């Protein structure tokens, strides 16, 4: 999602948020490190719509109890890494 235009990022994270909100099976199948790797930079986007929907998608993914610890660990380590790269 890095190379997409802002409106494409917005559409993508809005769709992802909607998908992860509705069905448990979808949340289970989407909970991958590849998805988290794509979402992390979007959570610190300078565009509020992208940020808000990326965070909402992560929150929706965390609704599955088995994902909570994995999400927290992944996001903590990834956010720390992304923060260091931006400095």
N, C-alpha and C positions, 0 to 999 in steps of 0.2 A: 504494500500500500504506500510505500515511501514515494514512489515516482508518479503517483496519480495527481491529477489536478485536485484542488481543494473540494470542489463540488462532488467529485467522484469519491473522495474520502468521506465526505458527509453522507452521501448515499450509501456507501458501504457500511459505515458504522451504524447508521440508522437501521439498515436491514439486519445487521448482526444483532443489534439490541432487540429488535422485534422477534427474531428467530429464537434467541436465547430466553426470551420472556415466556414463550408459549408452552413449549413441550419439554418434558424431562428428557426424553430420548435425544432430542436435539442438543441439549446442554451436555449430555454425556458424550455424544459423538464429537462435539466441537471442542471439548476440553483437551487441547493438545499444546505441546510446547511451541509448535509452529504458530498457532493462533496467538498465543501469549506474546511471542516474539514480534508479531505484527501489531498487536494492540498496544504494547508498552510505549512506543514512540508517539502513538496517537493520543495517549492520555496526557502528554505534555505538549500537545500541539498548541500553537498560538491562536488557533481558531476555537472559540467556545463551543460551537455545535459539535465539532469533532471530538473535543475533550469530553464533553458531557455524555455523548453517546458511547464513547469508548469505555468510560468508567461505568456507565450503566450496564453495558454488555458484560463487563467483568463481574459486577455485582450480581447480575443474573446467573452467570456461570457458577458463582459461589453459593447459589441456592442448594446445590448438591453437596451434601455434607462430606462426601468423600473428596471433593475438590478443594475444600476450604484451605487445608494446610498446604496442599500443592500450590494453590494460587498465591497464598501469602508468601511462601518461600520463593517462588518464581518471581513474583512482582517485586519483592524486596531486593533480591539480587539483581534483577534487570533494571529496576529504577535507579539503584545505586550506580550501576555501570553506565546507564544513559546519562545520569547527572554528571558523572565524571567526564564523559565525552563532550558535554556541552560547555564545560568551563574553559 
